[in-house]
Amino acid sequence: MRQIQYPDDLESKFRFVVVASLRCLQLQKGAKQRVTSRSRKYTTVAQEEVLAGLVKEMTPDEIKAAAELLMAAAPAEPVGEAVPATE
């Protein structure tokens, strides 16, 4: 097992772990890797991406603003056929 070398300018290890874990979830759901890694494990790939500076951490205000932009850009009408609810 490899030891992670944290950069000197790291604000906190906790924040690193939180950001890497969220990125790991994205990778597990099918997001494309942003680095070429020797490892196939999502946790290692996510940590390497964060260390490389390829994952942007967002504040809650930035997340809210991004969500509002996405909602504004969403189509007014549903795309495709509506699926009836089953009872």
HTML snippet that shows the backbone in 3Dmol.js (N, CA, C, O; Angstrom):
<script src="https://3Dmol.org/build/3Dmol-min.js"></script>
<div id="view" style="width:600px;height:400px;position:relative"></div>
<script>
const pdb = `
ATOM      1  N   MET A   1       0.837  -1.178   0.000  1.00  0.00           N
ATOM      2  CA  MET A   1       0.000   0.000   0.000  1.00  0.00           C
ATOM      3  C   MET A   1       0.882   1.241   0.000  1.00  0.00           C
ATOM      4  O   MET A   1       1.865   1.325   0.735  1.00  0.00           O
ATOM      5  N   ARG A   2       0.520   2.173  -0.816  1.00  0.00           N
ATOM      6  CA  ARG A   2       1.272   3.408  -0.948  1.00  0.00           C
ATOM      7  C   ARG A   2       0.843   4.433   0.079  1.00  0.00           C
ATOM      8  O   ARG A   2      -0.338   4.535   0.412  1.00  0.00           O
ATOM      9  N   GLN A   3       1.793   5.184   0.576  1.00  0.00           N
ATOM     10  CA  GLN A   3       1.513   6.287   1.501  1.00  0.00           C
ATOM     11  C   GLN A   3       1.231   7.543   0.677  1.00  0.00           C
ATOM     12  O   GLN A   3       1.987   7.872  -0.238  1.00  0.00           O
ATOM     13  N   ILE A   4       0.151   8.238   1.000  1.00  0.00           N
ATOM     14  CA  ILE A   4      -0.189   9.477   0.295  1.00  0.00           C
ATOM     15  C   ILE A   4       0.699  10.597   0.830  1.00  0.00           C
ATOM     16  O   ILE A   4       0.801  10.800   2.040  1.00  0.00           O
ATOM     17  N   GLN A   5       1.332  11.311  -0.079  1.00  0.00           N
ATOM     18  CA  GLN A   5       2.145  12.467   0.290  1.00  0.00           C
ATOM     19  C   GLN A   5       1.296  13.717   0.079  1.00  0.00           C
ATOM     20  O   GLN A   5       1.025  14.118  -1.053  1.00  0.00           O
ATOM     21  N   TYR A   6       0.888  14.315   1.177  1.00  0.00           N
ATOM     22  CA  TYR A   6       0.070  15.514   1.090  1.00  0.00           C
ATOM     23  C   TYR A   6       0.941  16.705   0.709  1.00  0.00           C
ATOM     24  O   TYR A   6       2.083  16.803   1.157  1.00  0.00           O
ATOM     25  N   PRO A   7       0.410  17.618  -0.119  1.00  0.00           N
ATOM     26  CA  PRO A   7       1.175  18.816  -0.456  1.00  0.00           C
ATOM     27  C   PRO A   7       1.319  19.733   0.763  1.00  0.00           C
ATOM     28  O   PRO A   7       0.515  19.675   1.694  1.00  0.00           O
ATOM     29  N   ASP A   8       2.334  20.565   0.743  1.00  0.00           N
ATOM     30  CA  ASP A   8       2.589  21.473   1.861  1.00  0.00           C
ATOM     31  C   ASP A   8       1.505  22.530   2.017  1.00  0.00           C
ATOM     32  O   ASP A   8       1.255  23.005   3.125  1.00  0.00           O
ATOM     33  N   ASP A   9       0.858  22.900   0.914  1.00  0.00           N
ATOM     34  CA  ASP A   9      -0.153  23.965   0.982  1.00  0.00           C
ATOM     35  C   ASP A   9      -1.562  23.434   1.264  1.00  0.00           C
ATOM     36  O   ASP A   9      -2.543  24.160   1.103  1.00  0.00           O
ATOM     37  N   LEU A  10      -1.661  22.199   1.676  1.00  0.00           N
ATOM     38  CA  LEU A  10      -2.958  21.602   1.970  1.00  0.00           C
ATOM     39  C   LEU A  10      -3.580  22.277   3.182  1.00  0.00           C
ATOM     40  O   LEU A  10      -2.964  22.367   4.243  1.00  0.00           O
ATOM     41  N   GLU A  11      -4.813  22.752   3.010  1.00  0.00           N
ATOM     42  CA  GLU A  11      -5.484  23.472   4.102  1.00  0.00           C
ATOM     43  C   GLU A  11      -5.759  22.539   5.278  1.00  0.00           C
ATOM     44  O   GLU A  11      -5.468  22.873   6.427  1.00  0.00           O
ATOM     45  N   SER A  12      -6.329  21.354   4.980  1.00  0.00           N
ATOM     46  CA  SER A  12      -6.551  20.371   6.035  1.00  0.00           C
ATOM     47  C   SER A  12      -6.693  18.993   5.406  1.00  0.00           C
ATOM     48  O   SER A  12      -7.180  18.857   4.283  1.00  0.00           O
ATOM     49  N   LYS A  13      -6.270  17.989   6.130  1.00  0.00           N
ATOM     50  CA  LYS A  13      -6.385  16.615   5.641  1.00  0.00           C
ATOM     51  C   LYS A  13      -7.849  16.204   5.576  1.00  0.00           C
ATOM     52  O   LYS A  13      -8.255  15.447   4.695  1.00  0.00           O
ATOM     53  N   PHE A  14      -8.626  16.704   6.508  1.00  0.00           N
ATOM     54  CA  PHE A  14     -10.057  16.387   6.507  1.00  0.00           C
ATOM     55  C   PHE A  14     -10.711  16.848   5.210  1.00  0.00           C
ATOM     56  O   PHE A  14     -11.470  16.099   4.595  1.00  0.00           O
ATOM     57  N   ARG A  15     -10.424  18.065   4.797  1.00  0.00           N
ATOM     58  CA  ARG A  15     -11.008  18.597   3.568  1.00  0.00           C
ATOM     59  C   ARG A  15     -10.557  17.770   2.358  1.00  0.00           C
ATOM     60  O   ARG A  15     -11.348  17.500   1.455  1.00  0.00           O
ATOM     61  N   PHE A  16      -9.292  17.374   2.350  1.00  0.00           N
ATOM     62  CA  PHE A  16      -8.777  16.529   1.276  1.00  0.00           C
ATOM     63  C   PHE A  16      -9.577  15.227   1.202  1.00  0.00           C
ATOM     64  O   PHE A  16      -9.975  14.797   0.120  1.00  0.00           O
ATOM     65  N   VAL A  17      -9.805  14.612   2.348  1.00  0.00           N
ATOM     66  CA  VAL A  17     -10.520  13.336   2.392  1.00  0.00           C
ATOM     67  C   VAL A  17     -11.966  13.512   1.928  1.00  0.00           C
ATOM     68  O   VAL A  17     -12.490  12.666   1.204  1.00  0.00           O
ATOM     69  N   VAL A  18     -12.604  14.587   2.334  1.00  0.00           N
ATOM     70  CA  VAL A  18     -13.993  14.834   1.941  1.00  0.00           C
ATOM     71  C   VAL A  18     -14.092  15.040   0.427  1.00  0.00           C
ATOM     72  O   VAL A  18     -14.953  14.448  -0.224  1.00  0.00           O
ATOM     73  N   VAL A  19     -13.224  15.867  -0.128  1.00  0.00           N
ATOM     74  CA  VAL A  19     -13.261  16.133  -1.570  1.00  0.00           C
ATOM     75  C   VAL A  19     -12.950  14.850  -2.354  1.00  0.00           C
ATOM     76  O   VAL A  19     -13.619  14.550  -3.343  1.00  0.00           O
ATOM     77  N   ALA A  20     -11.948  14.104  -1.918  1.00  0.00           N
ATOM     78  CA  ALA A  20     -11.589  12.858  -2.606  1.00  0.00           C
ATOM     79  C   ALA A  20     -12.720  11.834  -2.512  1.00  0.00           C
ATOM     80  O   ALA A  20     -12.966  11.098  -3.467  1.00  0.00           O
ATOM     81  N   SER A  21     -13.410  11.779  -1.372  1.00  0.00           N
ATOM     82  CA  SER A  21     -14.493  10.808  -1.239  1.00  0.00           C
ATOM     83  C   SER A  21     -15.669  11.168  -2.144  1.00  0.00           C
ATOM     84  O   SER A  21     -16.302  10.282  -2.718  1.00  0.00           O
ATOM     85  N   LEU A  22     -15.964  12.456  -2.275  1.00  0.00           N
ATOM     86  CA  LEU A  22     -17.033  12.872  -3.174  1.00  0.00           C
ATOM     87  C   LEU A  22     -16.669  12.575  -4.628  1.00  0.00           C
ATOM     88  O   LEU A  22     -17.514  12.152  -5.417  1.00  0.00           O
ATOM     89  N   ARG A  23     -15.404  12.800  -4.967  1.00  0.00           N
ATOM     90  CA  ARG A  23     -14.950  12.473  -6.330  1.00  0.00           C
ATOM     91  C   ARG A  23     -15.005  10.967  -6.564  1.00  0.00           C
ATOM     92  O   ARG A  23     -15.340  10.520  -7.660  1.00  0.00           O
ATOM     93  N   CYS A  24     -14.676  10.184  -5.538  1.00  0.00           N
ATOM     94  CA  CYS A  24     -14.731   8.729  -5.639  1.00  0.00           C
ATOM     95  C   CYS A  24     -16.158   8.275  -5.960  1.00  0.00           C
ATOM     96  O   CYS A  24     -16.352   7.381  -6.783  1.00  0.00           O
ATOM     97  N   LEU A  25     -17.140   8.878  -5.326  1.00  0.00           N
ATOM     98  CA  LEU A  25     -18.536   8.546  -5.617  1.00  0.00           C
ATOM     99  C   LEU A  25     -18.885   8.857  -7.067  1.00  0.00           C
ATOM    100  O   LEU A  25     -19.601   8.095  -7.716  1.00  0.00           O
ATOM    101  N   GLN A  26     -18.378   9.982  -7.575  1.00  0.00           N
ATOM    102  CA  GLN A  26     -18.617  10.322  -8.979  1.00  0.00           C
ATOM    103  C   GLN A  26     -18.004   9.274  -9.899  1.00  0.00           C
ATOM    104  O   GLN A  26     -18.621   8.876 -10.888  1.00  0.00           O
ATOM    105  N   LEU A  27     -16.796   8.827  -9.579  1.00  0.00           N
ATOM    106  CA  LEU A  27     -16.136   7.812 -10.397  1.00  0.00           C
ATOM    107  C   LEU A  27     -16.916   6.498 -10.365  1.00  0.00           C
ATOM    108  O   LEU A  27     -17.044   5.826 -11.388  1.00  0.00           O
ATOM    109  N   GLN A  28     -17.430   6.136  -9.206  1.00  0.00           N
ATOM    110  CA  GLN A  28     -18.202   4.907  -9.081  1.00  0.00           C
ATOM    111  C   GLN A  28     -19.485   4.965  -9.890  1.00  0.00           C
ATOM    112  O   GLN A  28     -19.985   3.934 -10.340  1.00  0.00           O
ATOM    113  N   LYS A  29     -20.016   6.159 -10.078  1.00  0.00           N
ATOM    114  CA  LYS A  29     -21.244   6.324 -10.852  1.00  0.00           C
ATOM    115  C   LYS A  29     -20.979   6.461 -12.346  1.00  0.00           C
ATOM    116  O   LYS A  29     -21.917   6.628 -13.125  1.00  0.00           O
ATOM    117  N   GLY A  30     -19.700   6.392 -12.762  1.00  0.00           N
ATOM    118  CA  GLY A  30     -19.395   6.388 -14.179  1.00  0.00           C
ATOM    119  C   GLY A  30     -18.667   7.602 -14.722  1.00  0.00           C
ATOM    120  O   GLY A  30     -18.468   7.694 -15.933  1.00  0.00           O
ATOM    121  N   ALA A  31     -18.263   8.536 -13.873  1.00  0.00           N
ATOM    122  CA  ALA A  31     -17.516   9.707 -14.352  1.00  0.00           C
ATOM    123  C   ALA A  31     -16.175   9.251 -14.928  1.00  0.00           C
ATOM    124  O   ALA A  31     -15.607   8.250 -14.492  1.00  0.00           O
ATOM    125  N   LYS A  32     -15.687   9.990 -15.896  1.00  0.00           N
ATOM    126  CA  LYS A  32     -14.407   9.640 -16.523  1.00  0.00           C
ATOM    127  C   LYS A  32     -13.249  10.106 -15.655  1.00  0.00           C
ATOM    128  O   LYS A  32     -13.308  11.159 -15.021  1.00  0.00           O
ATOM    129  N   GLN A  33     -12.196   9.296 -15.643  1.00  0.00           N
ATOM    130  CA  GLN A  33     -10.994   9.647 -14.897  1.00  0.00           C
ATOM    131  C   GLN A  33     -10.313  10.830 -15.550  1.00  0.00           C
ATOM    132  O   GLN A  33     -10.323  10.971 -16.773  1.00  0.00           O
ATOM    133  N   ARG A  34      -9.719  11.682 -14.727  1.00  0.00           N
ATOM    134  CA  ARG A  34      -9.011  12.854 -15.230  1.00  0.00           C
ATOM    135  C   ARG A  34      -7.507  12.670 -15.197  1.00  0.00           C
ATOM    136  O   ARG A  34      -6.768  13.538 -15.664  1.00  0.00           O
ATOM    137  N   VAL A  35      -7.040  11.552 -14.653  1.00  0.00           N
ATOM    138  CA  VAL A  35      -5.612  11.246 -14.611  1.00  0.00           C
ATOM    139  C   VAL A  35      -5.410   9.824 -15.114  1.00  0.00           C
ATOM    140  O   VAL A  35      -6.323   8.999 -15.075  1.00  0.00           O
ATOM    141  N   THR A  36      -4.207   9.556 -15.584  1.00  0.00           N
ATOM    142  CA  THR A  36      -3.831   8.198 -15.910  1.00  0.00           C
ATOM    143  C   THR A  36      -3.194   7.609 -14.666  1.00  0.00           C
ATOM    144  O   THR A  36      -2.185   8.113 -14.172  1.00  0.00           O
ATOM    145  N   SER A  37      -3.785   6.551 -14.172  1.00  0.00           N
ATOM    146  CA  SER A  37      -3.335   5.977 -12.910  1.00  0.00           C
ATOM    147  C   SER A  37      -2.954   4.519 -13.093  1.00  0.00           C
ATOM    148  O   SER A  37      -3.494   3.820 -13.949  1.00  0.00           O
ATOM    149  N   ARG A  38      -2.015   4.075 -12.274  1.00  0.00           N
ATOM    150  CA  ARG A  38      -1.661   2.659 -12.269  1.00  0.00           C
ATOM    151  C   ARG A  38      -2.721   1.850 -11.540  1.00  0.00           C
ATOM    152  O   ARG A  38      -2.823   0.637 -11.724  1.00  0.00           O
ATOM    153  N   SER A  39      -3.496   2.513 -10.726  1.00  0.00           N
ATOM    154  CA  SER A  39      -4.485   1.839  -9.897  1.00  0.00           C
ATOM    155  C   SER A  39      -5.835   1.781 -10.594  1.00  0.00           C
ATOM    156  O   SER A  39      -6.191   2.662 -11.377  1.00  0.00           O
ATOM    157  N   ARG A  40      -6.573   0.728 -10.293  1.00  0.00           N
ATOM    158  CA  ARG A  40      -7.939   0.610 -10.797  1.00  0.00           C
ATOM    159  C   ARG A  40      -8.939   1.013  -9.726  1.00  0.00           C
ATOM    160  O   ARG A  40     -10.136   1.115  -9.995  1.00  0.00           O
ATOM    161  N   LYS A  41      -8.449   1.243  -8.510  1.00  0.00           N
ATOM    162  CA  LYS A  41      -9.339   1.560  -7.397  1.00  0.00           C
ATOM    163  C   LYS A  41      -9.768   3.022  -7.471  1.00  0.00           C
ATOM    164  O   LYS A  41      -8.948   3.924  -7.641  1.00  0.00           O
ATOM    165  N   TYR A  42     -11.071   3.227  -7.337  1.00  0.00           N
ATOM    166  CA  TYR A  42     -11.617   4.576  -7.435  1.00  0.00           C
ATOM    167  C   TYR A  42     -11.083   5.495  -6.343  1.00  0.00           C
ATOM    168  O   TYR A  42     -10.869   6.684  -6.580  1.00  0.00           O
ATOM    169  N   THR A  43     -10.868   4.951  -5.150  1.00  0.00           N
ATOM    170  CA  THR A  43     -10.376   5.792  -4.056  1.00  0.00           C
ATOM    171  C   THR A  43      -8.996   6.357  -4.372  1.00  0.00           C
ATOM    172  O   THR A  43      -8.729   7.531  -4.117  1.00  0.00           O
ATOM    173  N   THR A  44      -8.125   5.525  -4.923  1.00  0.00           N
ATOM    174  CA  THR A  44      -6.771   5.972  -5.263  1.00  0.00           C
ATOM    175  C   THR A  44      -6.802   6.969  -6.408  1.00  0.00           C
ATOM    176  O   THR A  44      -6.104   7.982  -6.373  1.00  0.00           O
ATOM    177  N   VAL A  45      -7.605   6.686  -7.416  1.00  0.00           N
ATOM    178  CA  VAL A  45      -7.718   7.593  -8.567  1.00  0.00           C
ATOM    179  C   VAL A  45      -8.239   8.949  -8.108  1.00  0.00           C
ATOM    180  O   VAL A  45      -7.729   9.985  -8.535  1.00  0.00           O
ATOM    181  N   ALA A  46      -9.248   8.952  -7.244  1.00  0.00           N
ATOM    182  CA  ALA A  46      -9.818  10.206  -6.741  1.00  0.00           C
ATOM    183  C   ALA A  46      -8.772  11.003  -5.971  1.00  0.00           C
ATOM    184  O   ALA A  46      -8.685  12.220  -6.131  1.00  0.00           O
ATOM    185  N   GLN A  47      -7.983  10.338  -5.144  1.00  0.00           N
ATOM    186  CA  GLN A  47      -6.936  11.032  -4.392  1.00  0.00           C
ATOM    187  C   GLN A  47      -5.893  11.621  -5.335  1.00  0.00           C
ATOM    188  O   GLN A  47      -5.433  12.743  -5.126  1.00  0.00           O
ATOM    189  N   GLU A  48      -5.520  10.880  -6.363  1.00  0.00           N
ATOM    190  CA  GLU A  48      -4.539  11.376  -7.326  1.00  0.00           C
ATOM    191  C   GLU A  48      -5.077  12.596  -8.067  1.00  0.00           C
ATOM    192  O   GLU A  48      -4.330  13.537  -8.336  1.00  0.00           O
ATOM    193  N   GLU A  49      -6.375  12.585  -8.402  1.00  0.00           N
ATOM    194  CA  GLU A  49      -6.970  13.721  -9.085  1.00  0.00           C
ATOM    195  C   GLU A  49      -6.970  14.968  -8.201  1.00  0.00           C
ATOM    196  O   GLU A  49      -6.678  16.068  -8.670  1.00  0.00           O
ATOM    197  N   VAL A  50      -7.297  14.791  -6.927  1.00  0.00           N
ATOM    198  CA  VAL A  50      -7.305  15.925  -6.006  1.00  0.00           C
ATOM    199  C   VAL A  50      -5.891  16.464  -5.829  1.00  0.00           C
ATOM    200  O   VAL A  50      -5.684  17.678  -5.842  1.00  0.00           O
ATOM    201  N   LEU A  51      -4.919  15.575  -5.664  1.00  0.00           N
ATOM    202  CA  LEU A  51      -3.527  16.005  -5.504  1.00  0.00           C
ATOM    203  C   LEU A  51      -3.009  16.724  -6.742  1.00  0.00           C
ATOM    204  O   LEU A  51      -2.176  17.625  -6.637  1.00  0.00           O
ATOM    205  N   ALA A  52      -3.503  16.326  -7.922  1.00  0.00           N
ATOM    206  CA  ALA A  52      -3.078  16.962  -9.172  1.00  0.00           C
ATOM    207  C   ALA A  52      -3.789  18.298  -9.405  1.00  0.00           C
ATOM    208  O   ALA A  52      -3.460  19.020 -10.346  1.00  0.00           O
ATOM    209  N   GLY A  53      -4.755  18.626  -8.557  1.00  0.00           N
ATOM    210  CA  GLY A  53      -5.476  19.888  -8.712  1.00  0.00           C
ATOM    211  C   GLY A  53      -6.545  19.847  -9.789  1.00  0.00           C
ATOM    212  O   GLY A  53      -6.944  20.892 -10.303  1.00  0.00           O
ATOM    213  N   LEU A  54      -7.011  18.660 -10.136  1.00  0.00           N
ATOM    214  CA  LEU A  54      -7.990  18.515 -11.204  1.00  0.00           C
ATOM    215  C   LEU A  54      -9.429  18.488 -10.701  1.00  0.00           C
ATOM    216  O   LEU A  54     -10.369  18.445 -11.495  1.00  0.00           O
ATOM    217  N   VAL A  55      -9.597  18.512  -9.387  1.00  0.00           N
ATOM    218  CA  VAL A  55     -10.930  18.502  -8.796  1.00  0.00           C
ATOM    219  C   VAL A  55     -11.116  19.812  -8.057  1.00  0.00           C
ATOM    220  O   VAL A  55     -10.355  20.135  -7.145  1.00  0.00           O
ATOM    221  N   LYS A  56     -12.126  20.563  -8.452  1.00  0.00           N
ATOM    222  CA  LYS A  56     -12.377  21.862  -7.832  1.00  0.00           C
ATOM    223  C   LYS A  56     -13.333  21.682  -6.670  1.00  0.00           C
ATOM    224  O   LYS A  56     -14.414  21.108  -6.810  1.00  0.00           O
ATOM    225  N   GLU A  57     -12.918  22.176  -5.541  1.00  0.00           N
ATOM    226  CA  GLU A  57     -13.781  22.156  -4.369  1.00  0.00           C
ATOM    227  C   GLU A  57     -14.706  23.365  -4.441  1.00  0.00           C
ATOM    228  O   GLU A  57     -14.271  24.472  -4.756  1.00  0.00           O
ATOM    229  N   MET A  58     -15.971  23.147  -4.150  1.00  0.00           N
ATOM    230  CA  MET A  58     -16.945  24.226  -4.227  1.00  0.00           C
ATOM    231  C   MET A  58     -17.514  24.504  -2.845  1.00  0.00           C
ATOM    232  O   MET A  58     -17.760  23.590  -2.057  1.00  0.00           O
ATOM    233  N   THR A  59     -17.716  25.777  -2.572  1.00  0.00           N
ATOM    234  CA  THR A  59     -18.367  26.172  -1.329  1.00  0.00           C
ATOM    235  C   THR A  59     -19.874  25.971  -1.482  1.00  0.00           C
ATOM    236  O   THR A  59     -20.363  25.862  -2.606  1.00  0.00           O
ATOM    237  N   PRO A  60     -20.616  25.919  -0.383  1.00  0.00           N
ATOM    238  CA  PRO A  60     -22.070  25.773  -0.501  1.00  0.00           C
ATOM    239  C   PRO A  60     -22.722  26.865  -1.352  1.00  0.00           C
ATOM    240  O   PRO A  60     -23.682  26.591  -2.072  1.00  0.00           O
ATOM    241  N   ASP A  61     -22.218  28.088  -1.280  1.00  0.00           N
ATOM    242  CA  ASP A  61     -22.776  29.164  -2.109  1.00  0.00           C
ATOM    243  C   ASP A  61     -22.523  28.908  -3.589  1.00  0.00           C
ATOM    244  O   ASP A  61     -23.392  29.167  -4.421  1.00  0.00           O
ATOM    245  N   GLU A  62     -21.333  28.398  -3.923  1.00  0.00           N
ATOM    246  CA  GLU A  62     -21.022  28.085  -5.322  1.00  0.00           C
ATOM    247  C   GLU A  62     -21.884  26.932  -5.825  1.00  0.00           C
ATOM    248  O   GLU A  62     -22.304  26.932  -6.982  1.00  0.00           O
ATOM    249  N   ILE A  63     -22.147  25.956  -4.971  1.00  0.00           N
ATOM    250  CA  ILE A  63     -23.000  24.833  -5.354  1.00  0.00           C
ATOM    251  C   ILE A  63     -24.418  25.321  -5.636  1.00  0.00           C
ATOM    252  O   ILE A  63     -25.039  24.906  -6.614  1.00  0.00           O
ATOM    253  N   LYS A  64     -24.925  26.199  -4.782  1.00  0.00           N
ATOM    254  CA  LYS A  64     -26.274  26.739  -4.965  1.00  0.00           C
ATOM    255  C   LYS A  64     -26.361  27.531  -6.261  1.00  0.00           C
ATOM    256  O   LYS A  64     -27.335  27.399  -7.002  1.00  0.00           O
ATOM    257  N   ALA A  65     -25.344  28.360  -6.546  1.00  0.00           N
ATOM    258  CA  ALA A  65     -25.336  29.149  -7.784  1.00  0.00           C
ATOM    259  C   ALA A  65     -25.274  28.245  -9.011  1.00  0.00           C
ATOM    260  O   ALA A  65     -25.954  28.499 -10.005  1.00  0.00           O
ATOM    261  N   ALA A  66     -24.470  27.205  -8.946  1.00  0.00           N
ATOM    262  CA  ALA A  66     -24.363  26.277 -10.075  1.00  0.00           C
ATOM    263  C   ALA A  66     -25.680  25.538 -10.287  1.00  0.00           C
ATOM    264  O   ALA A  66     -26.093  25.329 -11.427  1.00  0.00           O
ATOM    265  N   ALA A  67     -26.339  25.142  -9.206  1.00  0.00           N
ATOM    266  CA  ALA A  67     -27.627  24.458  -9.323  1.00  0.00           C
ATOM    267  C   ALA A  67     -28.674  25.372  -9.944  1.00  0.00           C
ATOM    268  O   ALA A  67     -29.485  24.929 -10.757  1.00  0.00           O
ATOM    269  N   GLU A  68     -28.659  26.645  -9.565  1.00  0.00           N
ATOM    270  CA  GLU A  68     -29.607  27.597 -10.143  1.00  0.00           C
ATOM    271  C   GLU A  68     -29.361  27.786 -11.634  1.00  0.00           C
ATOM    272  O   GLU A  68     -30.306  27.899 -12.415  1.00  0.00           O
ATOM    273  N   LEU A  69     -28.079  27.819 -12.028  1.00  0.00           N
ATOM    274  CA  LEU A  69     -27.758  27.930 -13.457  1.00  0.00           C
ATOM    275  C   LEU A  69     -28.245  26.702 -14.223  1.00  0.00           C
ATOM    276  O   LEU A  69     -28.780  26.824 -15.325  1.00  0.00           O
ATOM    277  N   LEU A  70     -28.061  25.538 -13.646  1.00  0.00           N
ATOM    278  CA  LEU A  70     -28.510  24.312 -14.310  1.00  0.00           C
ATOM    279  C   LEU A  70     -30.025  24.280 -14.434  1.00  0.00           C
ATOM    280  O   LEU A  70     -30.560  23.870 -15.464  1.00  0.00           O
ATOM    281  N   MET A  71     -30.712  24.713 -13.389  1.00  0.00           N
ATOM    282  CA  MET A  71     -32.171  24.723 -13.438  1.00  0.00           C
ATOM    283  C   MET A  71     -32.672  25.737 -14.465  1.00  0.00           C
ATOM    284  O   MET A  71     -33.678  25.495 -15.132  1.00  0.00           O
ATOM    285  N   ALA A  72     -31.985  26.861 -14.597  1.00  0.00           N
ATOM    286  CA  ALA A  72     -32.376  27.870 -15.577  1.00  0.00           C
ATOM    287  C   ALA A  72     -32.137  27.370 -17.001  1.00  0.00           C
ATOM    288  O   ALA A  72     -32.859  27.745 -17.925  1.00  0.00           O
ATOM    289  N   ALA A  73     -31.133  26.532 -17.172  1.00  0.00           N
ATOM    290  CA  ALA A  73     -30.814  26.020 -18.502  1.00  0.00           C
ATOM    291  C   ALA A  73     -31.614  24.768 -18.853  1.00  0.00           C
ATOM    292  O   ALA A  73     -31.550  24.298 -19.989  1.00  0.00           O
ATOM    293  N   ALA A  74     -32.364  24.222 -17.903  1.00  0.00           N
ATOM    294  CA  ALA A  74     -33.146  23.011 -18.147  1.00  0.00           C
ATOM    295  C   ALA A  74     -34.275  23.321 -19.122  1.00  0.00           C
ATOM    296  O   ALA A  74     -34.826  24.422 -19.103  1.00  0.00           O
ATOM    297  N   PRO A  75     -34.623  22.363 -19.972  1.00  0.00           N
ATOM    298  CA  PRO A  75     -35.717  22.596 -20.918  1.00  0.00           C
ATOM    299  C   PRO A  75     -37.035  22.791 -20.184  1.00  0.00           C
ATOM    300  O   PRO A  75     -37.271  22.194 -19.134  1.00  0.00           O
ATOM    301  N   ALA A  76     -37.892  23.638 -20.755  1.00  0.00           N
ATOM    302  CA  ALA A  76     -39.178  23.938 -20.129  1.00  0.00           C
ATOM    303  C   ALA A  76     -40.113  22.740 -20.192  1.00  0.00           C
ATOM    304  O   ALA A  76     -40.920  22.529 -19.287  1.00  0.00           O
ATOM    305  N   GLU A  77     -40.005  21.953 -21.262  1.00  0.00           N
ATOM    306  CA  GLU A  77     -40.864  20.781 -21.420  1.00  0.00           C
ATOM    307  C   GLU A  77     -40.050  19.531 -21.167  1.00  0.00           C
ATOM    308  O   GLU A  77     -38.857  19.499 -21.468  1.00  0.00           O
ATOM    309  N   PRO A  78     -40.673  18.501 -20.620  1.00  0.00           N
ATOM    310  CA  PRO A  78     -39.942  17.261 -20.381  1.00  0.00           C
ATOM    311  C   PRO A  78     -39.480  16.642 -21.693  1.00  0.00           C
ATOM    312  O   PRO A  78     -40.170  16.730 -22.708  1.00  0.00           O
ATOM    313  N   VAL A  79     -38.341  16.035 -21.665  1.00  0.00           N
ATOM    314  CA  VAL A  79     -37.785  15.391 -22.841  1.00  0.00           C
ATOM    315  C   VAL A  79     -38.221  13.930 -22.847  1.00  0.00           C
ATOM    316  O   VAL A  79     -38.099  13.239 -21.835  1.00  0.00           O
ATOM    317  N   GLY A  80     -38.723  13.464 -23.970  1.00  0.00           N
ATOM    318  CA  GLY A  80     -39.150  12.067 -24.061  1.00  0.00           C
ATOM    319  C   GLY A  80     -40.554  11.879 -23.560  1.00  0.00           C
ATOM    320  O   GLY A  80     -41.262  12.839 -23.253  1.00  0.00           O
ATOM    321  N   GLU A  81     -40.951  10.612 -23.482  1.00  0.00           N
ATOM    322  CA  GLU A  81     -42.307  10.295 -23.042  1.00  0.00           C
ATOM    323  C   GLU A  81     -42.364  10.218 -21.531  1.00  0.00           C
ATOM    324  O   GLU A  81     -41.405   9.808 -20.876  1.00  0.00           O
ATOM    325  N   ALA A  82     -43.478  10.610 -21.000  1.00  0.00           N
ATOM    326  CA  ALA A  82     -43.686  10.504 -19.561  1.00  0.00           C
ATOM    327  C   ALA A  82     -43.999   9.058 -19.217  1.00  0.00           C
ATOM    328  O   ALA A  82     -44.724   8.386 -19.951  1.00  0.00           O
ATOM    329  N   VAL A  83     -43.475   8.590 -18.140  1.00  0.00           N
ATOM    330  CA  VAL A  83     -43.728   7.232 -17.699  1.00  0.00           C
ATOM    331  C   VAL A  83     -44.813   7.287 -16.639  1.00  0.00           C
ATOM    332  O   VAL A  83     -44.660   7.969 -15.626  1.00  0.00           O
ATOM    333  N   PRO A  84     -45.911   6.572 -16.866  1.00  0.00           N
ATOM    334  CA  PRO A  84     -46.992   6.623 -15.882  1.00  0.00           C
ATOM    335  C   PRO A  84     -46.559   5.952 -14.572  1.00  0.00           C
ATOM    336  O   PRO A  84     -45.811   4.975 -14.571  1.00  0.00           O
ATOM    337  N   ALA A  85     -47.043   6.496 -13.484  1.00  0.00           N
ATOM    338  CA  ALA A  85     -46.726   5.928 -12.167  1.00  0.00           C
ATOM    339  C   ALA A  85     -47.510   4.652 -11.989  1.00  0.00           C
ATOM    340  O   ALA A  85     -48.677   4.578 -12.374  1.00  0.00           O
ATOM    341  N   THR A  86     -46.884   3.649 -11.411  1.00  0.00           N
ATOM    342  CA  THR A  86     -47.582   2.391 -11.124  1.00  0.00           C
ATOM    343  C   THR A  86     -48.061   2.414  -9.695  1.00  0.00           C
ATOM    344  O   THR A  86     -47.409   2.959  -8.805  1.00  0.00           O
ATOM    345  N   GLU A  87     -49.206   1.817  -9.497  1.00  0.00           N
ATOM    346  CA  GLU A  87     -49.767   1.790  -8.152  1.00  0.00           C
ATOM    347  C   GLU A  87     -49.637   0.441  -7.553  1.00  0.00           C
ATOM    348  O   GLU A  87     -50.057   0.227  -6.416  1.00  0.00           O
TER     349      GLU A  87
END
`;
const viewer = $3Dmol.createViewer("view");
viewer.addModel(pdb, "pdb");
viewer.setStyle({}, {cartoon: {color: "spectrum"}});
viewer.zoomTo();
viewer.render();
</script>
